Amino acid sequence: MKNILTNLALLLFVTIGTAQSINTQKLDSLFMLLEQNDKFMGSIAISQNQKTIYEKTIGFTDLENNIKATSNSKYRIGSISKMFTASLIFDAIENGKLELGQSIEKFFPNVKNSNEITIENLLNHSSGIHDFTRDDDYSTWDTIPQSKEKMIERISNGESEFSPNEKSDYSNSNYVLLTFILEEVYNKPFSKILDKRIVKPLKLKNTYYGARTNISENETYSYSYLGKWKKKSETDMSIPQGAGAIISNPKDLNVFVEQLFLGNIVSKKSLEKMKTIKNGYGMGLFQFPYNGKVSYGHTGGIDGFQSVTSYFEKDKLAISLTSNGVNYDKNKILLATLAAYYKDTFELPNFDRIELKSEDLDKFLGTYSSEEIPPKIAVTKEGSTLFAQATGQGAFPLEPTSENIFTFDQAGVKIEFNPSDKTMILYQGGGEFKFKMN
């Protein structure tokens, strides 16, 4: 759930135009390059007017046993789960089981400010409830099964970040609590509610509440790239609940988001409420605007899985991406995919790299600090691979494009070293920051 260097928020961009046929040949070339250069493992699907017009899957479900992924492979979708949970909440409201403005006090009397926090506050992250995934000790228990009572206790013990409605801040705790509310009003496990009210009616064959990864069921392990793909540990699904425990794939996600916007899951009135943006948040939805167009959807990340689903109402266009290994900027993949759809031009990436020996890296090693931004960056090596690690973050591999220039494509990072004066320049997001070795 945590990112490596900075918040890799996925902004979906789309150019104005009318699609006639998608440039599948160029997209196929893109995914071939990504696979050949260990940049991406996962699946993507584009649907227009409820018909799949392009899909592609690359990589492995189980790299260690050389099991290739297929179009039926399933991925943990992380926080896209919140779209499902929010839809179930509005469905419960429409069925008279909940009210948007009711407080959560009767469900969770020990949660701070529970008498003031409403269902709506949970949905649009305006509750002030602390996000347990930010706790310092989270990584010590995230793979261990947790009971409902223990999760409520953990959330209740957290200090309130702000008063309800004062502002908004993303918190997984909100949607874990919404999960337990649904279970109480229906007197059923969340998995059964999800199955009965969304999965079966929409005939989603690859979507369900997750458990321990089962490769025999076409589920995938996840990986991070540290000079080579390395399997990630698995968050126990008793922890994220409806905030991040659902498994799916792009074709199912496209069906889900299409049917949501067609009014076949909740009413159009409820959908409009879900789409209402307050302090940057809708209710289970994010808004991705560009050049007069707007799409709605959500992003997700858990362990090594990253995903996104989005829907452009005017064009009746759905695009979903699920991945179990990312070593490239996903936004660039989405940009290229949409450019292929809208007949826009896009450049295929150049992954040309040079080979450096381990001793060639010694001149770069050390800890660097900047007067422009606070984090220090430690530069280390493992064999012939250079690594950088910002304060409080995980280490990430750097790939050499020349003798002194290295990149980390996943975050759009370029670092240019100048060993003669022991400095380096970090380029990211249009910024340029000078660092000096301590």
N, C-alpha and C positions, 0 to 999 in steps of 0.2 A: 504493500500500500504506500510505501514511501519511495520517493524518487531519488536519483543518484546525485545530481549536482544542483538542480534547480527544478522548479515546478514545470514539468513538461506538459503544460496545458495544451490540449489539442484544439486548435482553432481551424474549423473547416471553412475553406474558401471556395467560391464557385463563381465563374464568370457568366455573364448573361449570354444566352444563346438558346438555340433549339437543337436538341439532339436528333440525329437521324440514324446513325449507326456508330457503334463505339469502335475505337481504334484498338482492336484486340491484339493485333500483331505487335504494336509498340508496347502495350501493357505486358504481353507475354515476355517480351525482351527485358522489360524492367524486372519482372519477377525472376527471370532466369539469372540476371546479374545479381540480384539480392541473394539468391540461393547459392550461387557459385562463390560468393565472397563472404559467406557466413554473416549476412546482414539482417536476415529476417526468417522466422519460421512461423507459419500461421496461414490464415485463410481470409479471403475477402469475397464479398458478393455485392453486386449492384442490381437493383430491381426497379423497374419503372412500370407503373400501372399494374402492379402485383405480378409481374413476370420477370424472372431472372434474365438479365441480358449479359451478364459477365460474372464468372466466378473463377477463382484460382486458389490452389492450396499448395504450399511448399513446405519443406522441412520434415521433421520427424515427430511422432508422438512419443517415441522411446528411442532416444539416440543411442543409448548404450547397447540396445539389442537390435539396432538398425531397422526399426519399424517405421515405415514412411507414413506421413499423414495423408488422409484422403478427404474428399468433400464431405464425408460423414463424420470426420473427427470432431470431438467436442472439447471445448475450452472453458476454463473458469473465466467468467466475464466480469468479476469484481463488481464495481459500483454501478454498472448497468443494471444490476439487480434492483437498484433503488427505483428504476422506472416501473418494474413489475410490482414492487411493494406499494408504491404510491398509487398505482392503478387499482390494486386490491383495496386500499384504504378508501378511495373514492367510490368503488363498487359497494363497499360496506356502508358508506354514507348514503348512497342512493337506496340501499335496502333497509335503511332506518336503524342500523346497528351502531352508528357513530354520528357525531356532529363535528363539523370542521372547527367550530369555536369552543368545543368543550375542553375543560382542563384535563390534565392527565393525573390529577391527584388521586383519584380512586384506584387507578392502576398502579401507580408508583408513588406512594405517599412519602417515601424516604428520599426521593430525588429532590434536590434543592430547587426551590421556586415552583414545585409541581402544581401548586394551587393557581399559579399565574400562567404556566406553560400550557399551550393548547395543541391540539392535533395539528393545526396549521403551522404552528411554530416548529414542530418536529419536521414537517414536510419541507419547509423552505429554509431550514437551518437558522432560524431566528430565535431558538430556545435559550442559547447561552450554555447549553450542556457541554461539558468537556468531552473531547474526543479521546476515548481510551487508547486508540492506536498511537497517540503521541506520548503516552506514558514512557518514562525512561526504562521501565522493566518489561515493556510489552514484548520484546523479542525473546524474553526468557520463558514466556508461557504461551506464545501464539500457536505453537504446534500441539498443545495439550488440550484435550477435551474440557469444556467448561459447561457447567450446568446453567440452566436459566437463572436460578437463584444467585449463582456466583456472578454472572454477567450483570444482573441488576445491582448487586452489591458493589461491583467495580464501578459502574456508572454512577451510582448514588454517592459513592465516596469521593468522586471527583468534585473539585471546586467549580462553582459557576463562573464562566468566562465573562458574562455580561448579563444584564437584566433582559428578560424576554422582550422582544420587539425593539430593543435598543439598536441592534444592528444584526448582521448575519455573518456566520462563519461556519464553514463546512465541518460537519461532525458525524462520523459513522455511528456514534451513540444514538443519534436521533432515530435512525432507521432500524437499529436493533430493538429499540423500545417500540417502534411501530409494529415490528414483527410480533412481539409478545402481546400487544394490544389485539392484533388480528386473531392470534391463537386463543385469547380469552373470549372475545365476542363470538367466535365460531365454535369454540370448544374442540378445536382440532389442531394438529400440528401444521405449521406453516407450509410444509411440503405438500400436504393433502389439499390445503386451501388453494395453493398455486396450481396444483394439478387439476382440480375440479373447475376452477373459475377462469383459468387462462389456457393452460396447456392442452387439455382435452378439447374444449370448444374450438380452439384454433388449429388443432391437429399438429401440434409442434412435436415432431418425433425425436428431437435431440435436446430438449430443454427440460430441466428438472433441478430440484434442490440437490446439491452435491454432497459427496462424502469423500472418503479416502480414494485417491485416484485408482481407477480400474482400467488398465490398458486393454483388457479383453473386451471391454464395452466401448472401445474406440475413444476413450478419454486420453488426455495428453498430460505428460509431465511438463514442467516449465523449466526454463534455463536462463541463465545470465551469461554474458560473454565476457570472459576475463582472459583474453589471449586465445581461449578456446571455449566452447560451450560447456557450462558446468550446471549440473542439475540443482535446482533450488529446493529448499525444504518446503513442506506443505503446511499452510495455515489450516488448523482444524476448523471444519466448517460449522462447528457449534458456536464459533466466535462471531463471525461476520453476520450470520443469519440473513435477514432480508436486506442487509446493507451490502452484501457481497458474496453470498454463498451459492448463487445459481450457476449452472453449467448450461452452455448453449453453443450455437455456431452461427455464422453470418446469415445463412438462408433463413433459419428460424427467427433470428433477430429482425430481419427485414419484414417477415410476415407479421411479427408482433407489432412493430412500430407502424406499419401500414394499417393494420386493423385498429390500432389505438386511434390513429388520426381519421379513420373512416367512421368512428363512433361505435365500433363493434365490441369494445371492452368496457368503456364508460361512456356516458352521454357527452354530447358536444358541449353542453354547459359545464360539465366537470372538466373536460379537456381544456376549455378556455381558462379555468382556474389553475390547472396544472401548468399552463403556458404563461401565466402571469408572472412577470419577473419583478422581484423586489430585492433590492440590494445585490443584484447579480444572480439571484437564485429563483428558479421556478419551483414547482412542487413535484420533484422527481424528474425534472427536465432542466437542461441548460439550453440557452439560446446561442446560436452561432450565426451572426449576421455578416454579410459582405455585400457591398455595392448595391444596396437596395433589396437584396434577397435575404431571407432568414430561414435557417433550418433549426430544428429542435431535436435534442437527443441527450446522450450522456456518454461519458467516458468511464473506463474502468481499469483498475490495476490491482492485482493481488499476487504475491510471490513473484514469479517471472512472467506472469500473464499480463498483457495489456490489450485493451479493446476500446472500440468506439462504435456507436450506432447513431445515425442521424437521418432526418427526414425533411425534405424540401416540399412543403405542401403544394405550392403552385405548380411545380413540375412533376408532382407525384413520384418523386425519386427517393428511394431508400438506399443507403450505403452502410454496410457494416463490415468491420474488420475485427478479427480475433487473432491473438498471437500468443505463442508460448515461448518465444525467444526473440528479442529485439536488440539489434546492434546498429540501428539506423533511425533517423528521425521519421516517425510514423506520419507526421503531418505531410512530409514530402511524398509519401506513398499515396495519401489521400488526395493531395493536390494533383499528382500525376493521373490518378484514376479519374478524377472529375474533369481534368483537362482532356483526357481521351474521350470522355462522354460528350463534352461540349465543343469538340473540334478545336480546342485550344492547342497551342504548341507547348511542349515541355521537353526538357533535355534529359536524356538518360544519364544517370550518375556515372562519374569516373572513379573507379576504385583502384586505380594504379597505385601501387605502393612499392617502396624500395626495401631491400633487405639490409638490416643492420646487425652487427654482432653485439654480443653482450657488453664487451669492453667499449664499444662505440657510445654506449649510453651513460657511462660513468660521469662524464662532464656535465650531465644535466641533473644529477641526483642532489637532493637537498630540500630544504623547506623554504618556501617563498612567501613573502607578504607584500601587501599593496597599501598605499595610502588612500586609494580610491574606493576600495571595497573591503569589508572586514575579514572575510574568511582567509585563513592561511592555506596554502596548497603544498602538500608534501609530495615530492616526486621520487618514486622508488622504481626498482626493476625486479622482475622475476624471469630469470633466463635472459632471453633476448627481447622481452616485452617490457615497455615502459608503462608505469602506472602513475596516475595522479589521484590525490585524495584531498578534497576540501574539508576543512574543519567540521566535524560532526556528520560527515557523509561517508558513503562507501567508496572504495577505490574503484577507478575505472581505467581500462586499458587505452593507451594512446598508440595510434598507428602512424608510422613515418611516411610522409609524402615527399620529403626531401631530407637532407642530412640534419637540419635543425628545426624542421616544421612537422608537427604531429597533429592528428585530428582524433576526435571522438564523435563520430557521425550521429550517434543516437541523440545527443544533446546539442548538435550543431556547434561543437567546440573546436576551435583551432588554437594551438599554442605554438608560438615561435620563440625559440630559445636563442639567447646570445651569450654563449659561454665565456666570451672574453671579458665581459663586465658583469657576469653572473646575474643576468636579468632574463625575464621572459615576458612576452605579451600574450594575454589571453583575449581571444576574439569570441564573442558569443552574443547572439541576438542583436547584432548591429553595434554592440559596444566594444570598446577596446581598452583593456586595463593592463597597466604596467606593474609587474612584480619584480622584487629584488630578493636574491637569496640571502637568508639571515646569516 
